[in-house]
Each structure stands twice: as C-alpha cells, then as structure tokens.
C-alpha cells in the first residue's frame, strides 16, 4: 500500500552533499534515499578513468555515510542485475519496487539530464550562490554579459571581502598582480593523496573491467572520495598554498602539475565541499593575516565570480549554445589531444599531465590546449567533447561555456570580450616549456619555427575584418596590416603547411 507521506529522495552523482536541497526537506523516519549508477551517464562522454573512480566511489561512500546517519538508502550499482542503464528508468523502477509515488529530486546541472528528469518536477539546487531567477534578472536587458560586473554583485550579495559598501583593499580585482611567471627553483607541495579503502578498490576494479579503453591512467588514484577527505584537501590548500596562489596562478612549470592551485574543483563540483564555505574559509585567511588580499581575491573570484557566472550563462543559453561556431572553425581534433604525441612540448606536457592526473590548471587549459584549438581553427564541438571527457572536474554546465565562449570565442564574444589567442611568446613568458621544445619560440617561419607563431598571425589574418572592430583587438590587427606582403605570404604558407601536416603526417 502506498504511503502518501513517503517520498523517494533521488541523489544524483554530483550531489553527494548533505546540504543538497532534496535531502534537506526529507523525512528520515519514512523517506527512502535513492542513488543509481547507470550506463547512460557513464558513456555520454569518453570519461577519464579517474573521473569514473571519483564519481562512483564518492557515490558509494555517500550512501554508506547516509546509512550510518540512519537513512534508508536504496542503491543500484552499475552491474546490478536488472539495471536498465537509464537514470529515469531506474527511478521509475525504484518507485515500483518500493511502492512510492512521490519523487523529490534536486535539478540536474546538465541540460540533457534536466530534460530527462523534468517529469519529476525537480527543485532548485541551492548549493549555488546565484539562483536562476537572480541571474536571469541580472542578465535582462544587458547588451553585454561581462563577468566582472556580475562578480561585483556576488561580492555584495555574499559580503565576501567587503568593507561596508566598498571592496576590501580598495579594488574589486587584483588580477594585474597575479600574472607572474614562476621563479627559478619553484617548488610547491603536492596535494594530499588518499589511500584506497575496500569501496574504492571495488570501484577501481569495476572501471578496469568495464572501461579499459577510456582515456587516461586509472592508477595511481588519489582523489578524496568523502567529505572528510575533501576537508583535509581544503585545509592543506588554506595552510600551505593559498598565500602563494595569487602571483603564480597563471604560471606553468614542466613537471610541476599542481603549482599553488587548490585542486578543489572536483570536490566542489561533485558536492563534497560547499563553494560558499570554501570562500568564507579563504576570506578568514586574509582577515587573520595568513594570506594576502591578491591571493584571496583571485581565489574567491574563481568561485563566486567565474563559476557562478558560467553556470548562469549555460542555463541562459542552452540548448543552442552547444552548436554555436561564430568563427566557422571546422578542422578535426588532432590525435595528439588524446595521445600527447607531438613535438610541441607545451601541448605534449599538458596532455601527458591530463592523461596521468585528469587535471590541468586553468591557464594550461586556456592558453595551451585551448589556444592551439582556437588559432588552428579546430571544430568547437570536437574540442568541447574532449574537454568534457578528460578532466575529473568537467561537467557540461561548467565545461561548455569555458570551452565554447572563453577558449574558442565560438559564441562571437558573448562571454569574453576578446579571443584568448596568443603566440609562442606568451607561452615562453609564462612557462619553461619552450626550453625543452623541438621548435624555436623566437621563429615565425622555417622548419623549426614554433607553430604557435605563424598560426597566431594567420588566425588574425583570417578574422581581421571581425577583430578590427574589437577595441581589445584593433591594435593587433593594425600591427598585422603593417606587415609586408612578403611577410604575410610567408606566414600563410607556414601556417597552412603546418595545418596540412596535422592530417598528413605525425611530424608535429
């Protein structure tokens, strides 16, 4: 007999938080928490093996945590008999199995899953600082949706780094102080690495058996898979890295995979850490004098500014946003994005790191793999699918706008006021990758010239009619226009020769 007061509380794979809105309104005495691993979610992208291990292990640990707290949990594992492979079907099957009519579910973050689960009338995810209504109201009637102005509103709304009505330190943004390359002899502590328990061991075996050909190295697997472990990772960052985070947050060093970055986004995006709590803890470090304002402001901006803004753009512009291609880029994704087999040392290093760790920091993503994709004219949807597949923190709502809008300028400037295109000079300035490269970063043409150089200027040439009208790009276009016809022809020949070589050989 159906109990009209009983509900099935559905927890999705990136909602492993006791603060999730569906669980907060549940009744422990009668409701049943439902979680399921399904093949549709496992295969909609070519997920990195470490991403599988993180999500499945975190889900299973969360289920055990809830049981320990007295919740009744119904959990379907990926290979359980009768698993239909569809989340919607598994919810329906659980309703029949448990004789429960009412379903309570927090909205999915990704568009495709929102559509699949809309029949259950999801409730809003309150883990985000900015509600859908608040973002839509902010965006309404604005000609430009610039993150900086949204960020200031989030600072006012949260009170973070505010001194009354004014920003702490007298400025909203200290980014100009956070663009320094790493000094010689740079050293940073490794993030905490967590041992496997029986649950994680079982998950690793599951991944090895069922997804052996997916991208990436499964071992060593060291991510936090519980809230307690994620808390340790947060404390490690606050105690040892936050103070140094600011000035070198854009720097890249060969062999230094993590620098002074926090490596917390996988835990925030899955629910093991609360984003606002993380920001308040960072703010406390500024207030107690253990971290400078430029470091703390830069870190907080990434969370309540950029992360919230990206989510708002995604919700506002889907489903059409995934198909935009303002620059008409159509070139296929080169194999070296998967193999790392390229003479371009910067690209090889970032892909190798990504393969090993399911992680690369934001400048590696934006100014190495993203920059190459932009200036080489790689198809946005192919690049999007790659980014979605290879990183442990990648979910479409956060990855897609970063790729389509920020890295590839495929939305025509909706998200970013300029394309983030750069020659090899930027990479040489912000990293030591060029020292170990087969190409000469100082050369624009010739057999050993850095491919980024000719590709950059060829990119400007292809789109100069568009970019000459952009205040942030007009000077670059003016510079190109002063090149001699001989130089322009040499650049075009060099760029086209390289791009043709991407398909015809493995020389690059």
C-alpha positions, 0 to 999 in steps of 0.5 A: 500500500502506498504511503502518501507521506513517503517520498523517494529522495533521488541523489544524483552523482554530483550531489553527494552533499548533505546540504543538497536541497532534496535531502534537506526537506526529507523525512528520515523516519519514512523517506527512502534515499535513492542513488543509481549508477547507470550506463547512460551517464557513464558513456555520454562522454569518453570519461577519464578513468579517474573521473569514473573512480571519483564519481562512483566511489564518492557515490558509494561512500555517500550512501554508506555515510547516509546509512550510518546517519540512519537513512534508508538508502536504496542503491543500484550499482552499475552491474546490478542485475536488472539495471536498465542503464537509464537514470529515469528508468531506474527511478521509475523502477525504484518507485515500483519496487518500493511502492512510492509515488512521490519523487523529490529530486534536486535539478540536474546541472546538465541540460540533457539530464534536466530534460530527462528528469523534468517529469519529476518536477525537480527543485532548485539546487541551492548549493549555488550562490546565484539562483536562476531567477537572480541571474536571469534578472541580472542578465535582462536587458544587458547588451553585454554579459561581462563577468566582472560586473556580475562578480561585483554583485556576488561580492555584495550579495555574499559580503565576501571581502567587503568593507561596508559598501566598498571592496576590501583593499580598495579594488574589486580585482587584483588580477594585474598582480597575479600574472607572474611567471614562476621563479627559478627553483619553484617548488610547491607541495603536492596535494594530499593523496588518499589511500584506497579503502575496500569501496574504492578498490571495488570501484577501481576494479569495476572501471578496469573491467568495464572501461579499459579503453577510456582515456587516461591512467586509472592508477595511481588514484588519489582523489578524496572520495568523502567529505572528510577527505575533501576537508583535509584537501581544503585545509592543506590548500588554506595552510600551505598554498593559498598565500602563494596562489595569487602571483603564480596562478597563471604560471606553468612549470614542466613537471610541476602539475599542481603549482599553488592551485587548490585542486578543489574543483572536483570536490566542489563540483561533485558536492563534497565541499560547499563553494560558499564555505570554501570562500568564507574559509579563504576570506578568514585567511586574509582577515587573520593575516595568513594570506594576502588580499591578491591571493584571496581575491583571485581565489574567491573570484574563481568561485563566486565570480567565474563559476557562478557566472558560467553556470548562469550563462549555460542555463541562459543559453542552452540548448543552442549554445552547444552548436554555436561556431561564430568563427566557422572553425571546422578542422578535426581534433588532432590525435595528439589531444588524446595521445600527447604525441607531438613535438610541441612540448607545451601541448605534449606536457599538458596532455601527458599531465591530463592523461596521468592526473585528469587535471590541468590548471586553468591557464594550461587549459586556456592558453595551451590546449585551448589556444592551439584549438582556437588559432588552428581553427579546430571544430568547437564541438570536437574540442568541447567533447574532449574537454568534457571527457578528460578532466575529473572536474568537467561537467557540461554546465561548467565545461561548455561555456569555458570551452565554447565562449572563453577558449574558442570565442565560438559564441562571437564574444558573448562571454569574453570580450576578446579571443584568448589567442596568443603566440609562442611568446606568451607561452615562453613568458609564462612557462619553461616549456619552450626550453625543452621544445623541438621548435624555436619560440623566437621563429615565425617561419622555417622548419623549426619555427614554433607553430604557435607563431605563424598560426597566431598571425594567420588566425588574425589574418583570417578574422581581421575584418571581425577583430578590427572592430574589437577595441581589445583587438584593433591594435593587433590587427593594425600591427598585422596590416603593417606587415609586408606582403612578403611577410604575410605570404610567408606566414600563410604558407607556414601556417597552412603547411603546418595545418596540412601536416596535422592530417598528413603526417605525425611530424608535429 
